[in-house]
Amino acid sequence: MELYVLQEELEKALNTVSRFLSTNPQLPIFSHIIIVAEKGKLKLLATNLEIGISFTIGANVKTDGKTAVHGKTLQELISNLPKGKLNLKQDDGKLIISSNNYSINIQTTPPNDFPDFNFKISGQKNNLLLNLINDISQKIVFSSSHQDLKPVYSGVLFLPKNNTVSVVSTDGVRLSKKDLKENLNITGKVIMPSNVISEISKIFADYQSVNFFIDNQENQVLFYSDNIILSSRLIDGE
């Protein structure tokens, strides 16, 4: 694998993707970021097993390839490099990051144990305005629980009824509710993790809106733009 990419674009992608690395993973691979170079693009993947993310940026790819690098190490190294063109090359179990005045080697890991990200977006695709997401995050999410004693309390309920969608969260003591008149095309009750709602406005801050797709078969929700896909498990419960 060999490619050229701008430091500032790679740093931005790494800062986003690294938010979803596992802090105390049972498998070391979940503290790593998967790097995929193909078809003129560089794709970064990470997951904490609850939330997964794919972030794609443009790159001058000389040789296709795929590898895994410790996420925090890579993020810190790239953030300390000057802006400009970087060369990334995988060679003999190492990722060599170089420019005109320096060269850094990072140990790589085979990405075989990383789950296969197979994002399937089909059927009804919906759209959410970022200002609406921000409103939900500020006025609804705060009432959800940050403890795992009852998982349903750590989520935000979207309940469609007639021409509105009620958005509700509670920690068993407090309760927040907002009725949306926007047509979200949600056909049944959905409970999304509250931390995912909070992250959307940060991850997609460069966009006015974000698409989302609810995959009932896989029990997950996908939020996506032209270069970012965020997937999360839905919460089961009443």
Residue pairs with C-beta under 8 A, 6 or more apart in sequence:
1 35
1 37
1 63
1 64
1 65
1 66
1 67
1 88
1 89
1 90
2 37
2 61
2 62
2 63
2 65
2 87
2 88
2 89
2 90
3 37
3 42
3 59
3 60
3 61
3 62
3 63
3 87
3 88
3 89
4 59
4 60
4 62
4 85
4 86
4 87
4 88
5 42
5 57
5 58
5 59
5 60
5 85
5 86
5 88
6 83
6 84
6 85
6 86
7 78
7 81
7 82
7 83
7 84
7 85
7 86
8 83
9 57
9 58
10 42
10 57
10 78
10 86
11 75
11 78
11 79
12 57
13 42
13 44
13 55
13 57
14 33
14 44
14 71
14 74
14 75
14 78
14 79
15 75
15 79
16 53
16 55
16 203
16 228
17 33
17 44
17 45
17 46
17 53
17 55
17 71
18 33
18 46
18 71
18 72
18 75
19 53
19 199
19 203
20 46
20 47
20 48
20 51
20 52
20 53
21 30
21 31
21 32
21 33
21 46
21 48
21 71
21 72
22 30
22 31
22 47
22 48
22 49
23 31
23 48
25 31
25 48
27 113
28 109
29 68
29 109
29 111
29 113
29 114
30 47
30 48
30 49
30 114
31 70
31 71
31 72
32 46
32 68
32 69
32 70
32 71
32 109
32 111
32 114
33 44
33 45
33 46
33 68
33 69
33 70
33 71
33 74
33 75
34 43
34 44
34 45
34 46
34 66
34 67
34 68
34 111
34 114
35 42
35 43
35 44
35 66
35 67
35 68
35 69
35 88
35 95
36 42
36 43
36 44
36 45
36 65
36 66
37 43
37 59
37 61
37 63
37 64
37 65
37 66
37 88
38 61
38 64
38 65
39 61
39 64
40 58
40 59
40 60
40 61
41 56
41 57
41 58
41 59
41 61
42 56
42 57
42 58
42 59
42 61
43 54
43 55
43 56
44 54
44 55
44 56
44 57
45 52
45 53
45 54
45 114
45 117
46 52
46 53
46 71
47 53
47 114
47 115
47 117
50 193
50 232
50 233
51 193
51 195
51 196
51 199
51 230
51 231
51 232
51 233
52 115
52 117
52 230
52 231
52 232
53 203
53 228
53 229
53 230
53 231
54 117
54 119
54 228
54 229
55 227
55 228
56 227
56 228
57 227
65 90
66 111
67 90
67 95
67 108
67 109
67 110
67 111
68 108
68 109
68 110
68 111
68 114
69 95
69 106
69 107
69 108
69 109
70 106
70 107
70 109
73 106
74 95
74 106
77 97
77 104
77 106
78 86
78 97
81 97
81 99
81 102
82 99
84 99
85 99
86 97
86 98
86 99
87 96
87 97
87 98
87 99
88 95
88 96
88 97
89 95
89 96
89 98
90 96
90 108
93 107
93 108
94 105
94 106
94 107
94 108
95 105
95 106
95 107
95 108
96 103
96 104
96 105
97 103
97 104
97 105
97 106
98 104
117 231
119 222
119 224
119 229
119 231
120 215
120 218
121 213
121 222
121 224
122 213
123 213
124 185
124 187
124 213
125 211
125 212
125 213
126 184
126 185
126 186
126 211
126 212
126 213
126 214
127 209
127 210
127 211
127 212
128 184
128 200
128 209
128 210
128 211
128 212
128 223
129 182
129 208
129 209
130 200
130 201
130 204
130 205
130 207
130 208
130 209
130 210
132 180
132 182
133 197
133 200
133 201
133 210
134 201
135 178
136 156
136 167
136 178
136 197
137 197
137 198
137 200
137 201
139 176
139 178
140 156
140 167
140 168
140 169
140 176
140 177
140 178
140 197
141 156
141 169
141 194
141 197
141 198
142 169
142 176
143 169
143 170
143 171
143 174
143 175
143 176
144 153
144 154
144 155
144 156
144 169
144 170
144 171
144 194
145 153
145 154
145 170
145 171
145 172
146 154
147 153
147 154
148 154
150 172
150 237
151 235
151 236
151 237
152 191
152 235
152 236
152 237
152 238
153 170
153 171
153 172
154 193
154 194
154 195
154 235
155 169
155 191
155 192
155 193
155 194
155 235
155 237
156 167
156 168
156 169
156 191
156 192
156 193
156 194
156 197
157 166
157 167
157 168
157 169
157 189
157 190
157 191
158 165
158 166
158 167
158 184
158 186
158 189
158 190
158 191
158 192
159 165
159 166
159 167
159 168
159 189
160 166
160 184
160 186
160 187
160 188
160 189
163 181
163 183
164 179
164 180
164 181
165 179
165 180
165 182
165 184
165 186
166 177
166 178
166 179
166 180
167 177
167 178
167 179
167 180
168 175
168 176
168 177
168 178
169 175
169 176
169 194
170 176
186 214
188 216
190 214
190 221
190 234
191 234
191 235
191 236
191 237
192 221
192 232
192 234
192 235
193 232
193 233
193 235
196 221
196 223
196 230
196 232
199 230
200 210
200 223
200 230
203 223
203 228
203 230
204 210
204 223
204 225
204 228
207 225
210 223
210 224
210 225
211 223
211 224
211 225
212 221
212 222
212 223
212 224
213 221
213 222
213 224
214 220
214 221
214 222
214 234
215 221
215 222
219 233
219 234
219 236
220 231
220 232
220 233
220 234
221 231
221 232
221 234
222 229
222 230
222 231
223 229
223 230
223 231
223 232
224 230
